[in-house]
Amino acid sequence: MITKIGLVAGDIWNYFDKHNGAGNLNDIISGVGKEKDLVLMSIGWLAREGHVVLTSGGSEYIVKLANKVQRH
């Protein structure tokens, strides 16, 4: 299972390459084309490793590459 999560994390990274390093959660799930649970686990892994940051954008979550987030 860890291998699958890692492969989908790579798919998410490729999605970010095509979408300016960010996207809302539903678009990422749809764009990657994998099972929702697997995409969520992969985003969690990327977040835990510090590669992505999740924020709440009203009624949805936004996921951004960590280097795309401005730090104050």
URFENDA-V621802 format. One record per helix or strand of 3 or more residues. SS is the DSSP state (@ for helix, = for strand). FROM is the first residue (numbers start at 1). TO is the last residue. If there is no record, write none. Layout:
BEGIN
SS:FROM:TO  SS:FROM:TO
END
This chain:
BEGIN
@:2:18  =:22:24  @:25:32  @:36:48  =:52:57  =:60:65  @:66:68
END
